[in-house]
Amino acid sequence: MSSQALNLVVVCLDTFRYDLATHQAPWPVALPNIDRLRQQSTVFTNAFGEGLPTIPMRRAYFTGERSFPWRFSFDTKGSWPTGRGWHKIPPEQPTLAEVLLARGYQTGLIADTYHLFKPTGNFTRGFLAYEAVRGYESDNFRPGKLSPKEMARYVADPDPSRYPVLTQYLLNTRGRRSESDWSTAQVFSKASDWVLAASHSEPFFLWVDSFAPHEPWDPPRPYLRPFGMDAETEEMEAIYPVGYTDRDLSAQAIERTRVLYLAYLSFVDRWLGHLLDTLDRTGLARETVVMLVNDHGTELMDHGQFSKAPHRLYTHNTQMIWMIRHPDGQATSSAALVQSHDLYPTALSLLGVDHAPVAGEDVWPLRQAEPGTGRDHVIIGWGSHASVRTLQWNYIVNFENPDKDPELFDLHRDPGESQNLVEKRPEVAQDMRARLEAIIGPLPATLADTVKPSDAPVRDYFQSKIDQTKRDAGFV
């Protein structure tokens, strides 16, 4: 391997909205480190995931192959969740880490995205070293018991058994004292240490996966002050607002919940800066391609609710961040339609590494592309729903039940996607539907994947623990 070989660092941020990363959203948030990276990078302004959410996205990133249409029925016994596309990397698909390891790269994975380390997934394949930072969300990390009083700060009904994900998270995070105790800070600190160690025997490839700002939206509270919010409150904080609508929360609670998310972005940005500073301080930035991506966004009451869902394939949920800083490159932008499975061939091309053909495309040649260059549409899948998107239109449909509430939005006239034109523009909807049918067959479509629930003994065990918790708390 030539001594001139470039290193590669990819940072993936879960649930980080593109429009906030690029200051196009209606809520201002200071992101100085993402700003400096963006100002030095090629930014793809029309990048979208192709199979959502967490695991399907990362499988496309790692392999260059599409996750959607769903077509594998691997055993997922003992894993959670077991949604469509939530399965291992197929053994015949080489990963980015495997290809680079074979070419002499040191390869590393540091993440608090606990789904990557499940034994049924094979997402650590090809990484010479990997480290899981434990305790985010419902990572089965720490045992214990929460009282209704402890839960009352975060939910209106303080029955712990109704909120197993939040309950596990609160158990996992007991005892935090400073922001360095947050898993986000640990991920980026460990990533910086890894880079310093690996730099003595370059080249290297490091994938840094921050589950923040995924729910729970629980930043260190001083980060709320720049938004005019008190660091502490006596009111309930909806840090896990999945599915909460504008009917569930007061206007004041909605604003604080939104600020919790925005403050979390600032916190993530601060620790991303720690890694970028390490690359700059050591001179490694001059020898390293840096990519910043996400897996999807989230809703902040844009359509009357918080968080994302399979049938809500709107721009703020599906748009990717994709910034590429090349040591020899100039800051520019590309309006070409690109997708998550393009990362694999693009990264290998930038490193000068040959690979077998994959579904994704090397999009680096499109870095100064005008709108309309490259693909004329992209297809995005999540659960039983799909989105067909062009630069002008977004068509959302349940491919198993296509007559149930399909949606069509004119992105030129209605970028907020609030006016469903499926009845007013049937010819456009039919054209978009035909594009989807070209890859999954006539609608309604039945795909070849099989979702296998967890085995009964495990399910029964957890149900018994829930029942015991309710008895101990006096709810039954």
Phi, psi and omega in degrees: 000130181297145178293346180271003182299139180279149170274167178223128172236123176244127177247122179248124179250123184278131172069030180260115185292136178299315186292336174280324178295337182246012176059041176250000180271163182283359182246114181288140177212134181280122180226067187298328183280322173294324179299314183292325176294316180299320182290349179250006194237164160277127181246124176271113188271354177228054178260138182220146172294155179252334175220122187244160359261252198307296187288314177303323179296313183289330177295320176294319176302315187285334189242341186077005179254150178293141169273323178255139005291143178298132184212000181249147179232047179297154178294126176242024181302131179087354180261159176210136355283172180237044179286177183293128182088356181270075181216179185290166169290124180304140186298335181277354181262111177292147180262162177304317180295320180295317181297316182287326176300318180293340179264012174095008178280141162286132185238136182218149177228123175230125188203151165250010173280091194295340178299333182291343187252010179289141189295343180272001192259328182064024180282352175269000180303130176090351179270118180297327177219140176212151182219127177262124173266116193272154165113001181280144176049233186263025172307123183286081193249303185238137175277174176150193184212133178252143176271159174304328179296319179294325180284334189297339178291339190241344183220153181288324179253106189279040177269107185302330185291343179278348186228065185298324180293311180296320179300314180297319180298316181294324174294318182297327189257010175300140174091004177293140182241320181224171185295339177292346176278345177291144183296330178301312179298321181293321180300311184285329175295315179294324177297319178297318178296320181297316180300317180298319179291318183287337184295344179282349178216061179295163004276165179221158174229124179233127173255119179251120185239107179262120178289334173290142011263037171302152174303150359291139177278091193223064180285163169305133192295334175302338180289350177279337188299320178299344179265009179079018181254142173297144179296324180239157179211153174271349181279163176295139175248117181275073183286342177239076190269027185302119177082357178295135179250176179290356174269346184268337187231149175288166178301321179294318179293323177298316181296317180293322179297317177297319180293326175302318178293313181298319178296326178296323177299317179298320179296314178299316180301319181301318184277333168301320178300328177299318178290316179298321178298322179297316178296320181290314185297324183272354184082359181292338179301332180284353183234011191227129168279128179244128175242139172242124179225169168232184173252329178186177176255213180198169178258140178239050186073021176300322178236035173086013176204165173265157174074184187243171178199157185302326184273003184245064185273054178277167185304314185292346174267328191253346185285136180270143158279130171213101176245136179235114174259115179255138182305327182256004186270164175252152177293129180203183178217157179228130178266005180295147174285116179230165184221175188297324182286357175280345184297315183303304181291330179293315180298314181294324177296317180296330179270357180072031183251125178287154178204161176292153180301143177227175181291327180288167182236148171288113185259002179302323177298346181265015191292344174238031186287145174276159176306137180096353177280141178083219182300147174263353175199162173229156179236133184235133179239144173208119181060234179260015181243155176220151174240132172249122190232131167246184177292340181253327191238150169229119181247125182241130185212146168278107188289345175272340181216070192293344180271359181266097172057051173292157182228147177218128183232138174271105186289338177289314183267341187219067183297338177279356177054059181246346183245106181283117184255018187297330179273330181279334181234063184296331181293325177289315179300320181292321177297316180293320178299321180296325178295321176292317181297336180295338180248341180240357180094175184301142176271143359292142184250145174243116182271164191273005180279161177227126177266120183253120180291161176299156184290152186301317181302319178294315180298317181294325179298312182292325177296323178294323177293321177297315180298320179294319178300318180294322178293317181296326183276356178084016180277342177226000000 
